[in-house]
Amino acid sequence: MLPALVSLICGTLFGLGLAVSGMVYPQKVTAFLNIIGPWDATLIMVLGGATGLCLITFPLILRLKHPALATYFALPQQHKISRSLISGSLLFGLGWGISGYCPGPALARLSYPDRESIVFVLCMLLGSWLQQRWARHNQLPQTDD
């Protein structure tokens, strides 16, 4: 019960942070990613703050024997840069740049449901399901995402 409550609190804080920062608005994200036209640099504070916080806290957290509510840290076991990693990153970046949505903000955006965000999340889920079927068919290693 406690892990579920902590997950709910963390997810709520994450979604609130995305909403307050404006990352749930695709037009704000695409204006940030647009380096050719009028550039909106306000999201650089969000990215810089998140990166800075992770750079400081991640090494400290990994000094612990295990997380507070788990028996081990679930870290990636594969450190190799693979074709799947590169193609997945490319598709992620293209999708984010074209639509202005990435998975976290897209899910948070469902709290302000509109047709665009609902269609995006449904397509994201369909794409995830298709990738899992394709990977199973081609016997590629599965990820836990």
C-alpha positions, -999 to +999 in steps of 0.1 A: +000+000+000+028+024+009+046+020-025+013+028-043+007+059-022+043+071-027+039+065-065+007+085-065+023+114-047+054+114-070+033+111-101+011+140-089+041+162-082+056+153-116+024+161-134+020+193-115+056+203-123+049+197-160+017+217-159+032+247-141+063+247-164+041+247-195+055+214-209+019+200-212+013+226-240+027+213-273+029+248-288+052+259-260+074+228-266+076+232-304+084+269-299+113+258-277+125+232-302+122+257-331+157+271-336+149+286-370+119+308-362+110+327-331+126+307-302+109+304-268+138+297-244+116+295-212+117+257-211+155+258-208+150+265-171+129+233-168+155+212-186+184+228-167+167+224-133+159+188-139+193+180-152+211+198-124+189+181-098+196+147-113+234+154-116+235+162-079+211+136-064+216+105-086+252+097-074+241+103-038+210+080-041+231+052-057+253+052-026+224+036-008+222-002-006+186-002-020+157+022-025+136+030+005+106+010-009+123-017-029+150-044-025+172-033-054+177-004-079+162-013-113+190+001-135+197-007-172+219-038-176+228-030-212+252-002-218+259-008-255+247+017-280+226-004-304+207+002-336+174-001-316+186+026-291+195+050-320+164+043-340+141+046-309+158+078-299+154+092-334+117+083-335+112+098-300+129+131-310+111+133-343+077+126-326+084+152-299+096+178-323+066+173-347+038+170-322+052+189-292+043+159-269+066+133-252+052+105-230+053+122-196+037+155-206+012+137-228-001+117-199-001+148-177-020+166-204-049+141-200-059+161-169-069+188-194-085+163-219-088+174-254-090+154-286-054+161-296-039+147-263-063+117-262-054+108-298-017+112-291-018+090-260-038+063-279-013+064-307+016+062-283+000+031-266-006+016-300+030+023-311+043+007-279+022-024-284+033-027-321+070-023-310+066-051-285+050-074-311+077-065-336+104-072-310+089-105-300+086-115-337+122-106-343+134-119-310+149-086-298+156-081-261+126-065-244+128-034-222+110-028-190+095+005-201 
